[in-house]
Amino acid sequence: MSPIAAKTPGAPGARCVDLHMHSTASDGSLPPGAVAGAAAAAGLAAIALTDHDTVAGVAEAREAGAQLGVRVVAGVELSAVDGGAETHLLGLHLARLDTIERHLVVFRRTRRERAGRMVERLHALGISLPLDAVLAEAGDAAIGRPHVARVLVAAGHARDIRDAFDRLLGNGRPAFVPKHRLSLGEAIALVHEAGGLAVLAHPGGGATRERLDALRADGLDGVEVLHPGHSAEDIARITTLADHLDLVPSGGSDWHGAKSGPRVIGSMHVPDTWLTRQDERTRALAAHVA
């Protein structure tokens, strides 16, 4: 058993789920339907497709999942600001995709503008990189730094994706451009407007009782407990806090289609009972709104 699998609470032999996954609708490497196919091959009962700033892949993933016996939860991953720091929020169990899509259109436009500014900074560094090549790499996906990195690698300006981020695109690097971000409270409100659950993504050491309690007062519904970036200590602490604060637990591999590394599909062994708890909370919230 891998070190990651050993520290997760999924019981051996139990059906597991993966509630944090990406496709080519944003910065993943597999189309949404193929993500559902990979989930079926991995023996998962359900997944959540949580592409960055888009729900465009949900319909395709659901169609493929229905044929393969894999439930696909409609989700999204939003970038927000909390206390001046970048924070990611998962919107899970989205019931009204058209509602959130109206807002996401604006976010994707700012992503395209950001890509143009990164290309300008690369040009200033003497690295010629056509914006058209970046746009072609992204296709219809929400453009992110990985698309720029892939073009850099293809053009011979970086050894690999990690090198591109370490030298040029990572936070504080010379071609880095920050994203347009919502406040975390605004992001929570958008998810609720779409009928979903707002789940704090991979908080790690930042998941303190004080912070989670304050976010719960702002409407936070859940917290990602299982994630490849969490230590065993993080998992134990966040599990305790989630129980104490009545936040539904969630978890996933944050898989982007890579064939190696810690972000392996299904690797976090998230128990399907957590998905059941989320379903119950979603129904309760819907009944309250009605």
C-alpha positions as CSV (number, residue, x, y, z in Angstrom):
1,M,0.0,0.0,0.0
2,S,1.3,3.5,-0.8
3,P,2.1,6.0,1.9
4,I,-0.8,8.1,0.8
5,A,-3.3,5.2,0.7
6,A,-2.1,4.1,4.2
7,K,-3.1,7.4,5.8
8,T,-6.6,7.6,4.3
9,P,-9.8,6.4,6.0
10,G,-11.4,4.4,3.1
11,A,-11.9,0.8,4.3
12,P,-10.2,-1.9,2.2
13,G,-12.6,-3.3,-0.4
14,A,-15.1,-0.4,0.0
15,R,-16.2,1.5,-3.1
16,C,-14.4,4.8,-3.3
17,V,-15.0,8.1,-5.0
18,D,-12.8,11.0,-6.2
19,L,-14.3,14.4,-5.7
20,H,-11.6,16.6,-7.2
21,M,-10.6,16.0,-10.9
22,H,-9.8,18.1,-14.0
23,S,-10.2,17.6,-17.7
24,T,-9.2,19.4,-20.9
25,A,-12.1,21.7,-20.2
26,S,-9.5,23.5,-18.1
27,D,-6.0,22.4,-17.5
28,G,-6.3,18.6,-17.5
29,S,-4.8,16.4,-20.2
30,L,-7.8,14.1,-20.9
31,P,-11.2,15.0,-22.3
32,P,-14.1,14.9,-19.9
33,G,-15.5,11.6,-21.2
34,A,-12.0,10.0,-20.9
35,V,-11.8,11.1,-17.3
36,A,-15.0,9.2,-16.6
37,G,-13.5,6.3,-18.5
38,A,-10.4,6.4,-16.3
39,A,-12.6,6.5,-13.2
40,A,-14.4,3.4,-14.4
41,A,-11.1,1.6,-15.0
42,A,-9.9,2.6,-11.5
43,G,-13.1,1.1,-10.0
44,L,-14.5,4.3,-8.7
45,A,-18.2,4.6,-7.9
46,A,-18.3,8.3,-8.5
47,I,-16.2,11.4,-9.4
48,A,-16.7,15.1,-9.3
49,L,-15.5,17.0,-12.3
50,T,-14.1,20.3,-10.9
51,D,-12.4,22.2,-13.7
52,H,-11.1,25.6,-13.1
53,D,-13.7,28.4,-13.8
54,T,-15.8,26.2,-16.1
55,V,-18.6,23.6,-16.1
56,A,-18.3,23.0,-19.9
57,G,-17.1,19.4,-19.4
58,V,-19.8,18.2,-17.1
59,A,-22.3,17.1,-19.7
60,E,-19.8,15.0,-21.7
61,A,-18.4,13.4,-18.5
62,R,-21.9,12.6,-17.3
63,E,-22.9,11.0,-20.6
64,A,-19.8,8.8,-20.5
65,G,-20.3,8.1,-16.8
66,A,-23.9,7.0,-17.4
67,Q,-22.7,4.4,-19.9
68,L,-19.9,3.2,-17.6
69,G,-21.7,3.1,-14.3
70,V,-19.8,6.0,-12.8
71,R,-21.7,8.8,-11.2
72,V,-20.4,12.3,-12.2
73,V,-21.1,15.1,-9.7
74,A,-21.2,18.6,-11.3
75,G,-18.5,20.7,-9.9
76,V,-16.1,23.6,-10.4
77,E,-12.9,25.0,-8.8
78,L,-12.9,28.7,-8.2
79,S,-9.9,30.9,-7.3
80,A,-10.6,33.4,-4.5
81,V,-8.9,35.6,-2.0
82,D,-9.1,35.1,1.7
83,G,-7.0,37.4,3.9
84,G,-4.9,38.4,1.0
85,A,-3.9,34.8,0.2
86,E,-5.1,32.8,-2.8
87,T,-7.6,30.2,-1.8
88,H,-9.4,27.6,-3.9
89,L,-13.0,26.7,-3.4
90,L,-14.8,23.7,-4.8
91,G,-18.4,24.0,-5.8
92,L,-19.9,20.5,-5.7
93,H,-23.4,19.2,-6.5
94,L,-24.2,22.2,-8.7
95,A,-27.8,22.1,-9.7
96,R,-28.1,25.2,-11.9
97,L,-25.1,25.2,-14.3
98,D,-26.5,28.0,-16.4
99,T,-26.6,30.2,-13.3
100,I,-22.9,29.8,-12.5
101,E,-21.9,29.8,-16.1
102,R,-23.0,33.4,-16.5
103,H,-20.3,34.4,-14.0
104,L,-17.7,31.9,-15.3
105,V,-17.8,33.5,-18.7
106,V,-16.3,36.7,-17.2
107,F,-13.7,34.7,-15.4
108,R,-12.6,32.9,-18.5
109,R,-12.2,36.2,-20.4
110,T,-9.9,37.5,-17.7
111,R,-7.9,34.2,-18.0
112,R,-7.4,34.9,-21.7
113,E,-6.2,38.5,-20.9
114,R,-3.9,37.1,-18.3
115,A,-2.3,34.7,-20.8
116,G,-1.7,37.7,-23.1
117,R,0.1,39.5,-20.3
118,M,2.3,36.5,-19.5
119,V,3.3,36.2,-23.2
120,E,4.2,39.9,-23.1
121,R,6.4,39.4,-20.1
122,L,8.1,36.4,-21.7
123,H,8.8,38.6,-24.8
124,A,10.4,41.2,-22.5
125,L,12.7,38.3,-21.3
126,G,13.7,37.5,-24.8
127,I,11.5,34.5,-25.1
128,S,9.4,34.6,-28.3
129,L,6.1,32.8,-27.7
130,P,3.1,33.5,-30.0
131,L,-0.1,34.1,-28.1
132,D,-1.9,32.2,-30.9
133,A,0.1,29.1,-29.9
134,V,-1.0,29.4,-26.3
135,L,-4.7,29.9,-27.4
136,A,-4.4,26.8,-29.7
137,E,-3.0,24.7,-26.8
138,A,-5.9,25.7,-24.6
139,G,-8.5,25.3,-27.3
140,D,-11.9,25.7,-25.7
141,A,-10.6,25.2,-22.2
142,A,-10.2,27.9,-19.5
143,I,-6.7,29.1,-20.1
144,G,-4.2,28.6,-17.3
145,R,-0.5,28.6,-16.7
146,P,-0.1,24.9,-17.6
147,H,-1.1,25.8,-21.2
148,V,1.6,28.5,-21.4
149,A,4.1,26.0,-19.9
150,R,3.3,23.3,-22.4
151,V,4.0,25.7,-25.3
152,L,7.3,26.8,-23.6
153,V,8.3,23.1,-23.5
154,A,7.3,22.4,-27.1
155,A,9.3,25.5,-28.2
156,G,12.4,24.4,-26.4
157,H,12.3,27.2,-23.8
158,A,11.9,24.8,-20.8
159,R,12.9,21.3,-20.1
160,D,9.5,20.3,-18.7
161,I,6.4,21.8,-17.1
162,R,8.1,22.0,-13.7
163,D,11.1,23.8,-15.1
164,A,8.7,26.3,-16.8
165,F,7.0,27.1,-13.5
166,D,10.2,27.1,-11.4
167,R,12.0,29.6,-13.7
168,L,9.3,31.6,-15.4
169,L,5.6,31.1,-14.4
170,G,5.5,30.2,-10.7
171,N,4.5,32.8,-8.1
172,G,7.1,35.5,-7.9
173,R,8.8,34.4,-11.1
174,P,9.5,36.9,-13.9
175,A,6.5,36.0,-16.2
176,F,4.0,35.4,-13.4
177,V,0.7,37.3,-13.6
178,P,-1.8,37.0,-10.8
179,K,-5.3,35.9,-11.6
180,H,-8.5,38.0,-11.2
181,R,-10.0,36.7,-8.0
182,L,-13.2,36.9,-6.0
183,S,-13.3,37.2,-2.3
184,L,-13.9,33.8,-0.7
185,G,-17.3,35.1,0.5
186,E,-18.3,36.0,-3.0
187,A,-17.2,32.6,-4.3
188,I,-19.3,30.8,-1.6
189,A,-22.3,32.9,-2.6
190,L,-21.9,32.0,-6.3
191,V,-21.8,28.3,-5.5
192,H,-24.9,28.6,-3.3
193,E,-26.7,30.6,-6.1
194,A,-26.1,27.6,-8.3
195,G,-27.6,25.2,-5.7
196,G,-24.2,23.6,-4.8
197,L,-22.1,23.0,-1.7
198,A,-19.1,25.3,-1.0
199,V,-16.1,23.2,0.0
200,L,-12.7,24.6,1.0
201,A,-10.1,23.0,-1.2
202,H,-6.8,21.5,0.1
203,P,-6.4,24.0,3.0
204,G,-3.5,22.0,4.6
205,G,-2.0,23.8,7.5
206,G,-4.3,26.7,7.0
207,A,-7.2,24.7,8.3
208,T,-7.3,26.1,11.8
209,R,-10.4,26.1,14.0
210,E,-10.6,29.8,14.0
211,R,-10.5,30.1,10.2
212,L,-12.9,27.3,9.5
213,D,-15.3,28.6,12.2
214,A,-15.2,32.1,10.5
215,L,-15.8,30.6,7.0
216,R,-18.6,28.5,8.3
217,A,-20.3,31.7,9.5
218,D,-19.8,32.9,5.9
219,G,-21.7,29.9,4.5
220,L,-18.9,27.3,4.0
221,D,-20.5,23.8,3.8
222,G,-17.5,21.5,3.8
223,V,-13.8,21.1,3.7
224,E,-11.5,18.9,1.7
225,V,-9.9,16.5,4.1
226,L,-8.2,14.1,1.8
227,H,-5.8,15.6,-0.8
228,P,-2.3,14.6,-2.0
229,G,-0.9,17.8,-0.5
230,H,-2.1,16.9,3.0
231,S,0.1,15.2,5.6
232,A,-1.3,12.6,7.9
233,E,-1.4,15.2,10.6
234,D,-3.4,17.6,8.4
235,I,-5.9,14.9,7.7
236,A,-6.3,14.0,11.4
237,R,-6.7,17.7,12.4
238,I,-9.1,18.6,9.6
239,T,-11.2,15.5,10.2
240,T,-11.6,16.5,13.8
241,L,-12.5,20.1,13.0
242,A,-15.0,19.1,10.3
243,D,-16.8,16.9,12.8
244,H,-16.8,19.5,15.5
245,L,-18.0,22.3,13.2
246,D,-20.5,20.2,11.2
247,L,-18.7,20.6,7.9
248,V,-19.2,17.8,5.4
249,P,-15.9,16.1,4.5
250,S,-14.6,15.8,1.0
251,G,-11.6,14.6,-0.8
252,G,-10.0,13.8,-4.1
253,S,-6.8,13.3,-6.0
254,D,-6.8,16.7,-7.8
255,W,-6.0,14.6,-10.9
256,H,-5.1,16.3,-14.1
257,G,-4.4,13.1,-16.1
258,A,-0.8,12.7,-15.2
259,K,0.6,9.2,-15.3
260,S,2.9,9.6,-12.3
261,G,3.4,11.6,-9.1
262,P,1.2,11.9,-6.1
263,R,-1.9,13.0,-8.0
264,V,-3.1,9.6,-9.1
265,I,-6.7,8.9,-9.9
266,G,-8.5,7.4,-6.9
267,S,-5.3,7.4,-4.8
268,M,-7.0,9.1,-1.8
269,H,-9.5,6.3,-1.2
270,V,-12.3,8.7,-0.4
271,P,-15.2,6.6,1.1
272,D,-18.5,6.7,-0.7
273,T,-20.1,7.4,2.6
274,W,-18.7,11.0,2.4
275,L,-20.6,11.4,-0.9
276,T,-23.8,10.2,0.8
277,R,-23.3,12.8,3.5
278,Q,-22.9,15.5,0.9
279,D,-26.0,14.3,-0.9
280,E,-27.9,14.6,2.4
281,R,-26.6,18.1,3.0
282,T,-27.4,19.2,-0.5
283,R,-31.0,18.0,-0.1
284,A,-31.3,19.7,3.3
285,L,-30.1,23.0,1.8
286,A,-32.4,22.7,-1.1
287,A,-35.4,22.1,1.2
288,H,-34.4,25.1,3.3
289,V,-34.3,27.4,0.3
290,A,-37.6,26.1,-1.0
